[in-house]
C-alpha cells in the first residue's frame, strides 16, 4: 500500500463493508422483534445471501495452484492459532448479536417500542398500539 489510491480504496472498502454488516444486523433484528419487513430488510437478506455465497463458493484455481509448504518457515501451529482466534471472535460476536436480538424481542413482548424506547401502553405520542 505504497500509493494513496490503495490507502483510500482500503478505507472505503472497510467502511462500506461495516455499513453493510450493521445494516444486516439492524434490519434482521427489527424483522424478528417488530415484525416489520421493508425494503431495508430485503436489501439485508440479499446482502446476507451474497456474504454466504462469497464464504462458501468454490475456489476456481485450486487444481492449478501448487504451493510447497515445506519451504515456508511458518507451519501448521501458526495457522491453527490464527484460525482459532477467528473462531473465538466469531463465537463471541454471535453470542452478543443473539443477546441483543433476544433483548429486542423481550422488550417488544413487554410493550416497549423499538423507536422511542418507552412504554407504549402509557404513551400517546406515536399512536401505535402494542
N, CA and C of each residue as an Amber inpcrd file, in Angstrom:
protein
   390
   0.8380000  -1.1850000   0.0000000   0.0000000   0.0000000   0.0000000
   0.8820000   1.2460000   0.0000000   1.7830000   1.3030000  -0.9200000
   2.6760000   2.4500000  -1.0210000   2.0920000   3.5750000  -1.8570000
   0.8510000   3.4820000  -2.2080000   0.2200000   4.5080000  -3.0230000
  -1.0570000   4.9740000  -2.3300000  -1.3370000   6.2500000  -2.4410000
  -2.5100000   6.8270000  -1.7660000  -3.8190000   6.2360000  -2.2950000
  -3.8180000   5.7980000  -3.5540000  -5.0220000   5.1950000  -4.1410000
  -5.4130000   3.9280000  -3.3760000  -4.4390000   3.0850000  -3.0580000
  -4.7320000   1.8500000  -2.3400000  -5.1620000   2.1280000  -0.9030000
  -4.5950000   3.1460000  -0.3090000  -4.9990000   3.5370000   1.0360000
  -6.4720000   3.8980000   1.0690000  -6.9080000   4.7790000   0.1790000
  -8.3130000   5.2040000   0.1790000  -9.2440000   4.0900000  -0.2800000
  -8.7680000   3.2270000  -1.1680000  -9.5800000   2.0850000  -1.5770000
  -9.8200000   1.1560000  -0.3880000  -8.8010000   0.9140000   0.4040000
  -8.9330000   0.0590000   1.5820000  -9.8700000   0.6760000   2.6140000
  -9.7190000   1.9580000   2.8790000 -10.5910000   2.6460000   3.8370000
 -12.0400000   2.6120000   3.3490000 -12.2530000   2.8730000   2.0780000
 -13.6150000   2.8610000   1.5150000 -14.2280000   1.4740000   1.5980000
 -13.4550000   0.4530000   1.2400000 -13.9610000  -0.9160000   1.2820000
 -14.3710000  -1.3070000   2.6980000 -13.5340000  -1.0010000   3.6770000
 -13.8470000  -1.3540000   5.0570000 -15.0620000  -0.5900000   5.5790000
 -15.2080000   0.6560000   5.1720000 -16.3640000   1.4520000   5.5940000
 -17.6480000   0.8940000   5.0090000 -17.6290000   0.5670000   3.7290000
 -18.8210000   0.0160000   3.0690000 -19.1690000  -1.3540000   3.6580000
 -18.1590000  -2.1760000   3.9050000 -18.4130000  -3.4930000   4.4870000
 -18.9920000  -3.3780000   5.8960000 -18.4700000  -2.4530000   6.6970000
 -19.0080000  -2.2520000   8.0510000 -20.4510000  -1.7390000   7.9990000
 -20.7400000  -0.8250000   7.0760000 -22.1080000  -0.3300000   6.9410000
 -23.0420000  -1.4580000   6.5130000 -22.6150000  -2.2850000   5.5710000
 -23.4590000  -3.3910000   5.1080000 -23.7260000  -4.3830000   6.2370000
 -22.7090000  -4.6910000   7.0290000 -22.8950000  -5.6280000   8.1450000
 -23.8300000  -5.0450000   9.1950000 -23.6770000  -3.7600000   9.5130000
 -24.5600000  -3.1520000  10.5150000 -25.9920000  -3.0340000   9.9930000
 -26.1520000  -2.7790000   8.7020000 -27.4870000  -2.7570000   8.1050000
 -28.1560000  -4.1130000   8.2440000 -27.4050000  -5.1710000   7.9800000
 -27.9650000  -6.5200000   8.0930000 -28.3850000  -6.8240000   9.5250000
 -27.5330000  -6.5240000  10.4920000 -27.8510000  -6.8040000  11.8950000
 -29.0860000  -6.0180000  12.3230000 -29.1500000  -4.7300000  11.9830000
 -30.2860000  -3.9040000  12.3930000 -31.5880000  -4.3660000  11.7280000
 -31.5440000  -4.6130000  10.4270000 -32.7740000  -4.9750000   9.7180000
 -33.2910000  -6.3490000  10.1290000 -32.3960000  -7.3100000  10.3120000
 -32.8490000  -8.6400000  10.7320000 -33.3540000  -8.5860000  12.1790000
 -32.6980000  -7.8050000  13.0360000 -33.1870000  -7.6290000  14.4050000
 -34.5580000  -6.9830000  14.4410000 -34.7710000  -5.9780000  13.5850000
 -36.0810000  -5.3250000  13.5020000 -37.1330000  -6.2820000  12.9580000
 -36.7380000  -7.1250000  12.0140000 -37.6830000  -8.1070000  11.4630000
 -38.1460000  -9.0740000  12.5520000 -37.2190000  -9.5590000  13.3830000
 -37.5920000 -10.5140000  14.4310000 -38.3510000  -9.8580000  15.5740000
 -38.0060000  -8.6390000  15.9270000 -38.6190000  -8.0450000  17.1100000
 -39.8910000  -7.2680000  16.7980000 -39.8960000  -6.4980000  15.7230000
 -41.0520000  -5.6520000  15.4310000 -41.9280000  -6.2000000  14.3120000
 -41.4820000  -7.2910000  13.6860000 -42.2240000  -7.9050000  12.5740000
 -42.4600000  -6.9160000  11.4310000 -41.4420000  -6.0910000  11.1570000
 -41.5320000  -5.1090000  10.0740000 -40.6300000  -5.5570000   8.9380000
 -41.2240000  -5.7510000   7.7540000 -40.4520000  -6.1360000   6.5770000
 -40.5620000  -5.0140000   5.5620000 -39.4300000  -4.4220000   5.2460000
 -39.4090000  -3.3220000   4.2910000 -38.3120000  -3.5040000   3.2690000
 -38.0250000  -2.4400000   2.5460000 -37.0010000  -2.5160000   1.5180000
 -35.6130000  -2.7000000   2.1390000 -35.3940000  -2.1520000   3.3330000
 -34.1240000  -2.3550000   4.0230000 -33.9170000  -3.8130000   4.4180000
 -34.9950000  -4.4770000   4.8350000 -34.9110000  -5.8890000   5.1850000
 -34.6190000  -6.7370000   3.9540000 -35.2330000  -6.3800000   2.8350000
 -34.9660000  -7.0960000   1.5890000 -33.5060000  -6.9220000   1.1720000
 -32.9870000  -5.7040000   1.3110000 -31.5780000  -5.4610000   0.9940000
 -30.6710000  -6.2520000   1.9280000 -31.0420000  -6.3360000   3.2120000
 -30.2410000  -7.0950000   4.1700000 -30.2330000  -8.5790000   3.8250000
 -31.3660000  -9.1160000   3.4330000 -31.4400000 -10.5270000   3.0470000
 -30.5650000 -10.7770000   1.8190000 -30.6030000  -9.8760000   0.8480000
 -29.7460000 -10.0270000  -0.3340000 -28.2650000  -9.9480000   0.0340000
 -27.9070000  -9.0260000   0.9250000 -26.5110000  -8.9170000   1.3580000
 -26.0520000 -10.1610000   2.1040000 -26.9000000 -10.6930000   2.9680000
 -26.5390000 -11.9040000   3.6990000 -26.3750000 -13.0760000   2.7370000
 -27.2550000 -13.1690000   1.7560000 -27.1310000 -14.2140000   0.7490000
 -25.8120000 -14.0810000  -0.0050000 -25.4330000 -12.8660000  -0.3570000
 -24.1710000 -12.6350000  -1.0540000 -22.9780000 -12.9650000  -0.1590000
 -23.0330000 -12.5940000   1.1220000 -21.9560000 -12.9240000   2.0540000
 -21.7770000 -14.4390000   2.1600000 -22.8890000 -15.1570000   2.2870000
 -22.8160000 -16.6170000   2.4060000 -22.2490000 -17.2310000   1.1290000
 -22.6650000 -16.7200000  -0.0270000 -22.1160000 -17.2250000  -1.2880000
 -20.6120000 -16.9860000  -1.3610000 -20.1720000 -15.7870000  -0.9900000
 -18.7420000 -15.4870000  -1.0590000 -17.9300000 -16.3220000  -0.0720000
 -18.5340000 -16.7030000   1.0490000 -17.8270000 -17.5400000   2.0080000
 -17.6550000 -18.9810000   1.5300000 -18.6560000 -19.5060000   0.8490000
 -18.6670000 -20.9300000   0.5160000 -18.5170000 -21.2360000  -0.9720000
 -18.2050000 -20.2610000  -1.7880000 -18.0380000 -20.5340000  -3.2070000
 -16.7780000 -21.3680000  -3.4350000 -16.7880000 -22.1710000  -4.4930000
 -15.6000000 -22.9950000  -4.7490000 -14.4440000 -22.1440000  -5.2700000
 -13.2560000 -22.5320000  -4.8960000 -12.0630000 -21.8400000  -5.3420000
 -11.7010000 -22.3740000  -6.7160000 -11.7070000 -21.5330000  -7.7340000
 -11.5700000 -21.9810000  -9.1090000 -10.1430000 -22.3680000  -9.4880000
  -9.1490000 -21.8350000  -8.8110000  -7.7760000 -22.1280000  -9.1760000
  -7.1690000 -23.2420000  -8.3270000  -7.9730000 -23.9630000  -7.5830000
  -7.4230000 -24.9500000  -6.6640000  -6.7250000 -26.0950000  -7.3810000
  -7.1050000 -26.3990000  -8.5990000  -6.4560000 -27.5020000  -9.3010000
  -5.1330000 -27.0670000  -9.9390000  -4.9090000 -25.7600000 -10.1090000
  -3.6870000 -25.3000000 -10.7640000  -2.6900000 -24.6720000  -9.8020000
  -3.0720000 -24.4010000  -8.5880000  -2.1920000 -23.7330000  -7.6330000
  -1.3620000 -24.7710000  -6.8800000  -0.0670000 -24.6610000  -6.9960000
   0.8340000 -25.5700000  -6.2980000   1.7260000 -24.7540000  -5.3730000
   1.6260000 -25.0080000  -4.0850000   2.4330000 -24.3060000  -3.0970000
   3.1830000 -25.3520000  -2.2880000   4.4790000 -25.2010000  -2.2000000
   5.2870000 -26.1130000  -1.4220000   5.3610000 -25.5850000   0.0070000
   4.6030000 -26.1790000   0.8950000   4.5320000 -25.7000000   2.2740000
   5.7990000 -26.0250000   3.0620000   6.6250000 -26.9550000   2.5920000
   7.8380000 -27.3040000   3.3180000   8.8550000 -26.1690000   3.2790000
   8.7720000 -25.3130000   2.2920000   9.6930000 -24.1990000   2.1850000
   9.2830000 -23.0260000   3.0700000   8.0490000 -23.0040000   3.5080000
   7.5620000 -21.9050000   4.3350000   8.1170000 -22.0470000   5.7410000
   8.5520000 -20.9570000   6.3700000   9.0290000 -21.0600000   7.7480000
   7.8840000 -21.2140000   8.7490000   6.6940000 -20.8360000   8.3490000
   5.5340000 -20.9150000   9.2360000   4.8320000 -22.2370000   8.9820000
   4.5930000 -22.9800000  10.0280000   3.9820000 -24.2860000   9.8690000
   2.5390000 -24.2720000  10.3800000   2.0000000 -25.4480000  10.6000000
   0.5920000 -25.6100000  10.9560000   0.2150000 -24.9610000  12.2850000
   1.1390000 -24.8540000  13.2100000   0.8090000 -24.2990000  14.5250000
   0.3050000 -22.8680000  14.4040000   0.9790000 -22.0590000  13.5960000
   0.5680000 -20.6790000  13.4110000  -0.7970000 -20.5990000  12.7320000
  -1.0130000 -21.4400000  11.7480000  -2.2890000 -21.4340000  11.0210000
  -3.4220000 -21.8480000  11.9570000  -3.1940000 -22.8550000  12.7860000
  -4.2260000 -23.2910000  13.7270000  -4.5270000 -22.2120000  14.7560000
  -3.4950000 -21.5200000  15.2400000  -3.7130000 -20.4500000  16.2120000
  -4.4910000 -19.2940000  15.5920000  -4.1650000 -18.9400000  14.3540000
  -4.8820000 -17.8580000  13.6810000  -6.3350000 -18.2520000  13.4320000
  -6.5520000 -19.4900000  13.0380000  -7.9140000 -19.9570000  12.7990000
  -8.7060000 -19.9940000  14.0950000  -8.0660000 -20.4290000  15.1900000
  -8.7540000 -20.4930000  16.4700000  -9.1490000 -19.0940000  16.9470000
  -8.3060000 -18.1030000  16.7020000  -8.6540000 -16.7320000  17.0470000
  -9.8710000 -16.2480000  16.2840000  -9.9510000 -16.6100000  15.0210000
 -11.1120000 -16.2440000  14.2000000 -12.3700000 -16.9280000  14.7240000
 -12.2660000 -18.1930000  15.0790000 -13.4250000 -18.9370000  15.5820000
 -13.8960000 -18.3430000  16.9150000 -12.9860000 -18.0170000  17.8110000
 -13.3610000 -17.4460000  19.1040000 -14.0130000 -16.0800000  18.9210000
 -13.4490000 -15.2500000  18.0480000 -14.0310000 -13.9370000  17.7890000
 -15.4220000 -14.0630000  17.1910000 -15.6040000 -14.9800000  16.2450000
 -16.9210000 -15.1890000  15.6350000 -17.9270000 -15.6940000  16.6690000
 -17.5050000 -16.5850000  17.5560000 -18.4120000 -17.1030000  18.5860000
 -18.8540000 -15.9940000  19.5380000 -17.9190000 -15.1420000  19.9340000
 -18.2700000 -14.0220000  20.8170000 -19.2350000 -13.0780000  20.1140000
 -18.9950000 -12.8030000  18.8490000 -19.8820000 -11.9310000  18.0770000
 -21.2810000 -12.5230000  17.9610000 -21.3750000 -13.8140000  17.7010000
 -22.6810000 -14.4740000  17.5890000 -23.4280000 -14.4010000  18.9210000
 -22.7270000 -14.5900000  20.0290000 -23.3710000 -14.5120000  21.3510000
 -23.9270000 -13.1090000  21.5960000 -23.1320000 -12.0730000  21.3100000
 -23.6040000 -10.7100000  21.5440000 -24.7740000 -10.3350000  20.6340000
 -24.7300000 -10.7340000  19.3840000 -25.8440000 -10.4460000  18.4750000
 -27.0890000 -11.1940000  18.9250000 -26.9270000 -12.4330000  19.3520000
 -28.0690000 -13.1990000  19.8550000 -28.6860000 -12.5700000  21.0950000
 -27.8310000 -12.1060000  22.0070000 -28.3470000 -11.4370000  23.2070000
 -29.0640000 -10.1310000  22.8650000 -28.5450000  -9.3860000  21.9020000
 -29.1960000  -8.1360000  21.5010000 -30.5620000  -8.4130000  20.8780000
 -30.6410000  -9.4240000  20.0240000 -31.9270000  -9.7650000  19.4010000
 -32.9020000 -10.2730000  20.4580000 -32.4170000 -11.0790000  21.4060000
 -33.2810000 -11.5750000  22.4830000 -33.8450000 -10.4220000  23.3140000
 -33.0020000  -9.4210000  23.6220000 -33.4510000  -8.2550000  24.3800000
 -34.5000000  -7.4690000  23.6040000 -34.2930000  -7.3240000  22.3060000
 -35.2680000  -6.5950000  21.4950000 -36.6070000  -7.3270000  21.4690000
 -36.5840000  -8.6450000  21.3760000 -37.8240000  -9.4210000  21.3590000
 -38.5240000  -9.3310000  22.7140000 -37.7680000  -9.4130000  23.8160000
 -38.3700000  -9.2850000  25.1520000 -38.9900000  -7.9110000  25.3440000
 -38.3040000  -6.8650000  24.8950000 -38.8570000  -5.5170000  25.0090000
 -40.1500000  -5.3900000  24.2140000 -40.1910000  -5.9750000  23.0410000
 -41.3950000  -5.9040000  22.2160000 -42.5510000  -6.6470000  22.8850000
 -42.2610000  -7.8030000  23.4830000 -43.3070000  -8.5620000  24.1770000
 -43.8150000  -7.8270000  25.4120000 -42.9560000  -7.0410000  26.0430000
 -43.3450000  -6.2760000  27.2350000 -44.0160000  -4.9550000  26.8870000
 -44.2030000  -4.6740000  25.6080000 -44.9200000  -3.4810000  25.2010000
 -44.0500000  -2.2720000  24.9430000 -42.7510000  -2.4470000  24.9290000
 -41.8730000  -1.3180000  24.6520000 -41.6660000  -1.1960000  23.1460000
 -41.5200000   0.0320000  22.7120000 -41.3220000   0.3010000  21.2930000
 -39.8350000   0.3510000  20.9820000 -39.4750000  -0.0910000  19.7980000
 -38.0780000  -0.0010000  19.3740000 -37.7060000   1.4190000  18.9790000
 -38.6770000   2.1980000  18.5240000 -38.3750000   3.5290000  18.0260000
 -38.1640000   4.5380000  19.1470000 -39.0570000   4.5710000  20.1290000
 -38.9290000   5.6040000  21.1580000 -38.3720000   5.0690000  22.4740000
 -38.4020000   3.7750000  22.6990000 -37.8190000   3.2080000  23.8930000
 -38.6620000   3.3220000  25.1430000 -39.8640000   3.8310000  25.0260000
 -40.7060000   3.9750000  26.2160000 -41.8340000   2.9510000  26.1860000
 -42.6640000   2.9750000  27.2020000 -43.7610000   2.0330000  27.3370000
 -44.9320000   2.5050000  26.4890000 -45.2720000   1.7460000  25.4750000
 -46.3440000   2.1520000  24.5570000 -47.7200000   2.1230000  25.2180000
 -47.8590000   1.3600000  26.3040000 -49.1450000   1.2890000  26.9780000
 -49.5390000   2.6090000  27.6310000 -48.5550000   3.4010000  28.0030000
 -48.8260000   4.6720000  28.6680000 -48.5380000   5.8700000  27.7860000
 -48.0830000   5.6280000  26.5930000 -47.6490000   6.7190000  25.7080000
 -48.7220000   6.9620000  24.6330000 -49.0250000   8.1800000  24.3880000
 -49.9640000   8.5220000  23.3320000 -49.2880000   9.2110000  22.1710000
 -47.9660000   9.2720000  22.2080000 -47.2360000  10.0500000  21.2240000
 -47.1560000   9.4300000  19.8510000 -46.8570000   8.1630000  19.7680000
 -46.6110000   7.5820000  18.4430000 -47.8810000   7.0090000  17.8230000
 -48.9080000   6.7530000  18.5730000 -50.1840000   6.2810000  18.0240000
 -50.2300000   4.8010000  17.7580000 -49.1690000   4.0810000  18.0160000
 -49.1730000   2.6360000  17.8060000 -49.6970000   1.9290000  19.0320000
 -50.4420000   0.8680000  18.8130000 -50.9470000   0.0620000  19.9070000
 -50.1130000  -1.2010000  19.9950000 -49.7200000  -1.6080000  21.2030000
 -48.8740000  -2.8160000  21.3480000 -49.6140000  -4.0770000  20.9790000
